Amino acid sequence: MSDRPDIAVEDDTGTDHALVARDGADADAPNAAAEAAVAPRRKRSFDRGLFIASMVIAAGLLLIVYGFTAAITGDDGIDRPEAIESVQPVENAIQVLQQERIVVDLEPGYEAVLIIDGVELPTTVIGQSDVDPAVQAEPGQQIDLPTTAVFDPGNAVISFQPVEGALIESLEEGTREATVRFWKIEEGPRQAREYSWTFEVI
């Protein structure tokens, strides 16, 4: 330990400078800094609640991403032949009425017949019959609807309306199956293919 007292020295400019003996304090400062640098950092305690919340959020994000990639909208995911543009009622439809009209819209150049629950319906071709199902009844006028399926060759559409006197007067409640047998006009019925779908009738 130094026995030198603190002294004040006056220089030529008349300014007093305080000289302070630190008794080794300045020497200890670098050592303290070095010890702090090498001292191990405190480990943060495990926060179980934060971990669980993070896992829940991560799982939620994964489900959202999966939902977007696996979502099926419209006709996506329906393995329908290219020759069939649309059907009505749509595949797996629910709450279909018992008098619901069944319609199949084909690409131009095709002909078809309809089969409902295994029953093949006779077909009326527009232009080859006096009955035109496209004609709308005037107020107070009655038009006899055909009791058969109706094929419109101009639009390649075949449809069937359950009516009194038809082979199927109404669709029975429950799961019903419709089948369309279709073929290219130039190839004929011998090259026909079939497509079936189901719907629920209430």
CYANA upper distance limits for C-alpha pairs under 8 A (distance plus 0.5 A):
  1 MET  CA     23 ASP  CA      6.54
  2 SER  CA     21 ALA  CA      8.22
  2 SER  CA     23 ASP  CA      7.02
  4 ARG  CA     21 ALA  CA      8.12
  5 PRO  CA     21 ALA  CA      8.11
  6 ASP  CA     18 ALA  CA      7.93
  6 ASP  CA     19 LEU  CA      6.40
  6 ASP  CA     20 VAL  CA      5.94
  6 ASP  CA     21 ALA  CA      6.97
  7 ILE  CA     18 ALA  CA      7.06
  7 ILE  CA     19 LEU  CA      6.44
  7 ILE  CA     20 VAL  CA      8.13
  8 ALA  CA     16 ASP  CA      6.56
  8 ALA  CA     17 HIS  CA      6.25
  8 ALA  CA     18 ALA  CA      5.60
  8 ALA  CA     19 LEU  CA      6.88
  9 VAL  CA     16 ASP  CA      6.13
  9 VAL  CA     17 HIS  CA      6.19
  9 VAL  CA     18 ALA  CA      7.62
  9 VAL  CA     19 LEU  CA      8.45
 10 GLU  CA     14 GLY  CA      6.23
 10 GLU  CA     15 THR  CA      6.11
 10 GLU  CA     16 ASP  CA      5.21
 10 GLU  CA     17 HIS  CA      7.19
 11 ASP  CA     15 THR  CA      6.44
 11 ASP  CA     16 ASP  CA      7.44
 22 ARG  CA     26 ASP  CA      7.18
 24 GLY  CA     28 ASP  CA      6.89
 25 ALA  CA     29 ALA  CA      6.98
 26 ASP  CA     30 PRO  CA      8.20
 27 ALA  CA     31 ASN  CA      7.99
 28 ASP  CA     32 ALA  CA      6.88
 29 ALA  CA     33 ALA  CA      6.89
 30 PRO  CA     34 ALA  CA      6.71
 31 ASN  CA     35 GLU  CA      6.71
 32 ALA  CA     36 ALA  CA      6.73
 33 ALA  CA     37 ALA  CA      6.78
 34 ALA  CA     38 VAL  CA      6.93
 35 GLU  CA     39 ALA  CA      6.40
 47 ASP  CA     51 PHE  CA      6.84
 48 ARG  CA     52 ILE  CA      6.74
 49 GLY  CA     53 ALA  CA      6.70
 50 LEU  CA     54 SER  CA      6.62
 51 PHE  CA     55 MET  CA      6.76
 52 ILE  CA     56 VAL  CA      6.71
 53 ALA  CA     57 ILE  CA      6.74
 54 SER  CA     58 ALA  CA      6.62
 55 MET  CA     59 ALA  CA      6.59
 56 VAL  CA     60 GLY  CA      6.64
 57 ILE  CA     61 LEU  CA      6.76
 58 ALA  CA     62 LEU  CA      6.81
 59 ALA  CA     63 LEU  CA      6.75
 60 GLY  CA     64 ILE  CA      6.77
 61 LEU  CA     65 VAL  CA      6.75
 62 LEU  CA     66 TYR  CA      6.60
 63 LEU  CA     67 GLY  CA      6.50
 64 ILE  CA     68 PHE  CA      6.84
 65 VAL  CA     69 THR  CA      6.83
 66 TYR  CA     70 ALA  CA      6.41
 67 GLY  CA     71 ALA  CA      6.07
 72 ILE  CA     76 ASP  CA      6.07
 72 ILE  CA     77 GLY  CA      6.82
 80 ARG  CA     84 ILE  CA      7.30
 80 ARG  CA    195 TYR  CA      8.00
 81 PRO  CA    195 TYR  CA      7.98
 83 ALA  CA    106 LEU  CA      6.20
 83 ALA  CA    107 GLU  CA      5.77
 83 ALA  CA    110 TYR  CA      8.44
 84 ILE  CA    104 VAL  CA      7.66
 84 ILE  CA    105 ASP  CA      6.56
 84 ILE  CA    106 LEU  CA      5.02
 84 ILE  CA    107 GLU  CA      6.74
 85 GLU  CA    104 VAL  CA      8.28
 85 GLU  CA    105 ASP  CA      5.97
 85 GLU  CA    106 LEU  CA      5.94
 85 GLU  CA    107 GLU  CA      6.92
 86 SER  CA     90 VAL  CA      8.32
 86 SER  CA    104 VAL  CA      6.53
 86 SER  CA    105 ASP  CA      5.74
 86 SER  CA    106 LEU  CA      7.77
 87 VAL  CA     91 GLU  CA      8.13
 87 VAL  CA    102 ILE  CA      8.11
 87 VAL  CA    103 VAL  CA      6.12
 87 VAL  CA    104 VAL  CA      5.05
 87 VAL  CA    105 ASP  CA      6.77
 88 GLN  CA    101 ARG  CA      7.94
 88 GLN  CA    102 ILE  CA      5.90
 88 GLN  CA    103 VAL  CA      5.42
 88 GLN  CA    104 VAL  CA      6.98
 89 PRO  CA     93 ALA  CA      6.71
 89 PRO  CA     96 VAL  CA      7.79
 89 PRO  CA    100 GLU  CA      8.39
 89 PRO  CA    101 ARG  CA      8.28
 89 PRO  CA    102 ILE  CA      6.76
 89 PRO  CA    103 VAL  CA      7.84
 89 PRO  CA    199 PHE  CA      7.57
 90 VAL  CA    199 PHE  CA      7.91
 91 GLU  CA    197 TRP  CA      6.10
 91 GLU  CA    198 THR  CA      6.36
 91 GLU  CA    199 PHE  CA      6.67
 92 ASN  CA    197 TRP  CA      7.84
 92 ASN  CA    198 THR  CA      6.06
 92 ASN  CA    199 PHE  CA      5.10
 92 ASN  CA    200 GLU  CA      7.52
 93 ALA  CA    198 THR  CA      8.10
 93 ALA  CA    199 PHE  CA      5.27
 93 ALA  CA    200 GLU  CA      6.59
 94 ILE  CA    199 PHE  CA      6.53
 94 ILE  CA    200 GLU  CA      5.19
 94 ILE  CA    201 VAL  CA      7.16
 94 ILE  CA    202 ILE  CA      8.41
 95 GLN  CA    200 GLU  CA      6.50
 95 GLN  CA    201 VAL  CA      6.05
 95 GLN  CA    202 ILE  CA      5.76
 96 VAL  CA    100 GLU  CA      6.99
 96 VAL  CA    199 PHE  CA      7.71
 96 VAL  CA    200 GLU  CA      6.43
 96 VAL  CA    201 VAL  CA      4.98
 96 VAL  CA    202 ILE  CA      6.44
 97 LEU  CA    171 LEU  CA      8.20
 97 LEU  CA    201 VAL  CA      6.28
 97 LEU  CA    202 ILE  CA      6.40
 98 GLN  CA    162 PRO  CA      8.47
 98 GLN  CA    170 SER  CA      5.77
 98 GLN  CA    171 LEU  CA      5.00
 98 GLN  CA    172 GLU  CA      6.97
 98 GLN  CA    173 GLU  CA      7.60
 98 GLN  CA    201 VAL  CA      6.71
 98 GLN  CA    202 ILE  CA      7.28
 99 GLN  CA    161 GLN  CA      7.33
 99 GLN  CA    162 PRO  CA      6.00
 99 GLN  CA    163 VAL  CA      7.95
 99 GLN  CA    169 GLU  CA      8.45
 99 GLN  CA    170 SER  CA      5.96
 99 GLN  CA    171 LEU  CA      6.92
100 GLU  CA    161 GLN  CA      7.22
100 GLU  CA    162 PRO  CA      7.67
100 GLU  CA    171 LEU  CA      8.22
101 ARG  CA    159 SER  CA      7.41
101 ARG  CA    160 PHE  CA      6.19
101 ARG  CA    161 GLN  CA      5.06
101 ARG  CA    162 PRO  CA      7.42
102 ILE  CA    159 SER  CA      5.88
102 ILE  CA    160 PHE  CA      5.68
102 ILE  CA    161 GLN  CA      6.99
103 VAL  CA    157 VAL  CA      7.57
103 VAL  CA    158 ILE  CA      6.36
103 VAL  CA    159 SER  CA      4.72
103 VAL  CA    160 PHE  CA      7.08
104 VAL  CA    157 VAL  CA      6.23
104 VAL  CA    158 ILE  CA      5.90
104 VAL  CA    159 SER  CA      6.77
104 VAL  CA    180 VAL  CA      8.04
105 ASP  CA    155 ASN  CA      8.28
105 ASP  CA    156 ALA  CA      6.77
105 ASP  CA    157 VAL  CA      5.04
105 ASP  CA    158 ILE  CA      7.19
106 LEU  CA    110 TYR  CA      7.08
106 LEU  CA    155 ASN  CA      8.36
106 LEU  CA    156 ALA  CA      5.75
106 LEU  CA    157 VAL  CA      6.39
107 GLU  CA    156 ALA  CA      6.84
108 PRO  CA    154 GLY  CA      8.42
108 PRO  CA    155 ASN  CA      7.23
108 PRO  CA    156 ALA  CA      6.03
109 GLY  CA    156 ALA  CA      7.57
109 GLY  CA    184 LYS  CA      6.36
109 GLY  CA    185 ILE  CA      6.35
109 GLY  CA    186 GLU  CA      8.43
110 TYR  CA    156 ALA  CA      6.72
110 TYR  CA    182 PHE  CA      7.14
110 TYR  CA    183 TRP  CA      6.02
110 TYR  CA    184 LYS  CA      4.96
110 TYR  CA    185 ILE  CA      5.88
111 GLU  CA    151 PHE  CA      8.28
111 GLU  CA    153 PRO  CA      7.79
111 GLU  CA    156 ALA  CA      7.18
111 GLU  CA    182 PHE  CA      6.14
111 GLU  CA    183 TRP  CA      6.15
111 GLU  CA    184 LYS  CA      6.87
111 GLU  CA    185 ILE  CA      6.59
112 ALA  CA    151 PHE  CA      8.03
112 ALA  CA    158 ILE  CA      7.32
112 ALA  CA    180 VAL  CA      7.05
112 ALA  CA    181 ARG  CA      5.89
112 ALA  CA    182 PHE  CA      4.64
112 ALA  CA    183 TRP  CA      6.94
113 VAL  CA    120 GLU  CA      7.93
113 VAL  CA    121 LEU  CA      7.61
113 VAL  CA    122 PRO  CA      8.18
113 VAL  CA    123 THR  CA      7.17
113 VAL  CA    149 ALA  CA      8.09
113 VAL  CA    158 ILE  CA      7.73
113 VAL  CA    180 VAL  CA      6.35
113 VAL  CA    181 ARG  CA      5.87
113 VAL  CA    182 PHE  CA      7.12
114 LEU  CA    120 GLU  CA      6.51
114 LEU  CA    121 LEU  CA      6.33
114 LEU  CA    149 ALA  CA      7.38
114 LEU  CA    158 ILE  CA      8.02
114 LEU  CA    159 SER  CA      8.26
114 LEU  CA    160 PHE  CA      8.36
114 LEU  CA    178 ALA  CA      7.82
114 LEU  CA    179 THR  CA      6.42
114 LEU  CA    180 VAL  CA      5.25
114 LEU  CA    181 ARG  CA      6.96
115 ILE  CA    119 VAL  CA      5.69
115 ILE  CA    120 GLU  CA      4.67
115 ILE  CA    121 LEU  CA      6.42
115 ILE  CA    178 ALA  CA      6.34
115 ILE  CA    179 THR  CA      5.40
115 ILE  CA    180 VAL  CA      6.65
115 ILE  CA    181 ARG  CA      8.22
116 ILE  CA    120 GLU  CA      7.01
116 ILE  CA    121 LEU  CA      8.03
116 ILE  CA    176 ARG  CA      8.10
116 ILE  CA    177 GLU  CA      6.53
116 ILE  CA    178 ALA  CA      5.14
116 ILE  CA    179 THR  CA      6.78
117 ASP  CA    176 ARG  CA      6.80
117 ASP  CA    177 GLU  CA      5.67
117 ASP  CA    178 ALA  CA      6.71
117 ASP  CA    179 THR  CA      8.47
118 GLY  CA    177 GLU  CA      8.48
121 LEU  CA    148 THR  CA      6.67
121 LEU  CA    149 ALA  CA      6.56
121 LEU  CA    167 LEU  CA      7.63
122 PRO  CA    148 THR  CA      5.82
122 PRO  CA    149 ALA  CA      6.59
123 THR  CA    148 THR  CA      5.89
123 THR  CA    149 ALA  CA      5.11
123 THR  CA    150 VAL  CA      5.99
123 THR  CA    151 PHE  CA      7.17
124 THR  CA    128 GLN  CA      8.00
124 THR  CA    129 SER  CA      7.39
124 THR  CA    146 PRO  CA      8.12
124 THR  CA    148 THR  CA      6.71
124 THR  CA    149 ALA  CA      6.57
124 THR  CA    150 VAL  CA      5.26
124 THR  CA    151 PHE  CA      6.63
125 VAL  CA    129 SER  CA      7.14
125 VAL  CA    150 VAL  CA      6.34
125 VAL  CA    151 PHE  CA      5.31
125 VAL  CA    152 ASP  CA      6.70
125 VAL  CA    153 PRO  CA      7.77
126 ILE  CA    131 VAL  CA      8.15
126 ILE  CA    132 ASP  CA      6.81
126 ILE  CA    150 VAL  CA      7.51
126 ILE  CA    151 PHE  CA      6.70
126 ILE  CA    152 ASP  CA      5.86
126 ILE  CA    153 PRO  CA      7.56
127 GLY  CA    132 ASP  CA      8.34
131 VAL  CA    144 ASP  CA      8.32
131 VAL  CA    145 LEU  CA      7.98
131 VAL  CA    146 PRO  CA      7.30
133 PRO  CA    145 LEU  CA      6.83
133 PRO  CA    146 PRO  CA      7.65
133 PRO  CA    150 VAL  CA      8.15
137 ALA  CA    141 GLN  CA      6.18
137 ALA  CA    142 GLN  CA      6.70
137 ALA  CA    143 ILE  CA      6.54
138 GLU  CA    142 GLN  CA      8.24
145 LEU  CA    163 VAL  CA      8.14
146 PRO  CA    150 VAL  CA      8.07
147 THR  CA    161 GLN  CA      8.24
147 THR  CA    162 PRO  CA      8.03
147 THR  CA    163 VAL  CA      6.88
147 THR  CA    164 GLU  CA      7.98
147 THR  CA    165 GLY  CA      6.68
147 THR  CA    166 ALA  CA      4.90
147 THR  CA    167 LEU  CA      7.96
148 THR  CA    160 PHE  CA      7.15
148 THR  CA    161 GLN  CA      8.47
148 THR  CA    166 ALA  CA      6.88
148 THR  CA    167 LEU  CA      8.28
149 ALA  CA    158 ILE  CA      7.28
149 ALA  CA    159 SER  CA      5.99
149 ALA  CA    160 PHE  CA      4.90
149 ALA  CA    161 GLN  CA      7.80
150 VAL  CA    158 ILE  CA      5.98
150 VAL  CA    159 SER  CA      5.79
150 VAL  CA    160 PHE  CA      6.72
151 PHE  CA    156 ALA  CA      7.56
151 PHE  CA    157 VAL  CA      6.24
151 PHE  CA    158 ILE  CA      4.72
151 PHE  CA    159 SER  CA      7.04
152 ASP  CA    156 ALA  CA      6.05
152 ASP  CA    157 VAL  CA      5.70
152 ASP  CA    158 ILE  CA      6.72
153 PRO  CA    157 VAL  CA      7.34
162 PRO  CA    166 ALA  CA      7.13
162 PRO  CA    168 ILE  CA      6.31
162 PRO  CA    169 GLU  CA      5.22
162 PRO  CA    170 SER  CA      5.60
162 PRO  CA    171 LEU  CA      7.67
163 VAL  CA    168 ILE  CA      7.79
163 VAL  CA    169 GLU  CA      5.18
163 VAL  CA    170 SER  CA      7.20
164 GLU  CA    169 GLU  CA      5.50
165 GLY  CA    169 GLU  CA      6.92
171 LEU  CA    176 ARG  CA      8.18
171 LEU  CA    201 VAL  CA      7.48
172 GLU  CA    176 ARG  CA      8.03
172 GLU  CA    201 VAL  CA      7.26
173 GLU  CA    200 GLU  CA      7.88
173 GLU  CA    201 VAL  CA      5.30
173 GLU  CA    202 ILE  CA      5.64
174 GLY  CA    200 GLU  CA      5.85
174 GLY  CA    201 VAL  CA      5.54
174 GLY  CA    202 ILE  CA      7.02
175 THR  CA    198 THR  CA      7.07
175 THR  CA    199 PHE  CA      6.15
175 THR  CA    200 GLU  CA      5.05
175 THR  CA    201 VAL  CA      6.77
176 ARG  CA    198 THR  CA      5.99
176 ARG  CA    199 PHE  CA      6.07
176 ARG  CA    200 GLU  CA      6.73
176 ARG  CA    201 VAL  CA      7.48
177 GLU  CA    196 SER  CA      7.27
177 GLU  CA    197 TRP  CA      6.21
177 GLU  CA    198 THR  CA      4.89
177 GLU  CA    199 PHE  CA      7.22
178 ALA  CA    196 SER  CA      6.07
178 ALA  CA    197 TRP  CA      6.11
178 ALA  CA    198 THR  CA      6.73
179 THR  CA    194 GLU  CA      7.12
179 THR  CA    195 TYR  CA      6.02
179 THR  CA    196 SER  CA      4.67
179 THR  CA    197 TRP  CA      7.10
180 VAL  CA    194 GLU  CA      6.11
180 VAL  CA    195 TYR  CA      5.97
180 VAL  CA    196 SER  CA      7.01
181 ARG  CA    192 ALA  CA      6.69
181 ARG  CA    193 ARG  CA      6.10
181 ARG  CA    194 GLU  CA      4.89
181 ARG  CA    195 TYR  CA      7.17
182 PHE  CA    189 PRO  CA      7.99
182 PHE  CA    192 ALA  CA      5.76
182 PHE  CA    193 ARG  CA      6.05
182 PHE  CA    194 GLU  CA      6.81
183 TRP  CA    187 GLU  CA      7.41
183 TRP  CA    188 GLY  CA      6.71
183 TRP  CA    189 PRO  CA      6.27
183 TRP  CA    191 GLN  CA      6.60
183 TRP  CA    192 ALA  CA      4.92
183 TRP  CA    193 ARG  CA      6.88
184 LYS  CA    188 GLY  CA      6.66
184 LYS  CA    189 PRO  CA      8.33
184 LYS  CA    191 GLN  CA      8.24
184 LYS  CA    192 ALA  CA      8.17
185 ILE  CA    189 PRO  CA      8.44
187 GLU  CA    191 GLN  CA      6.67
188 GLY  CA    192 ALA  CA      7.76
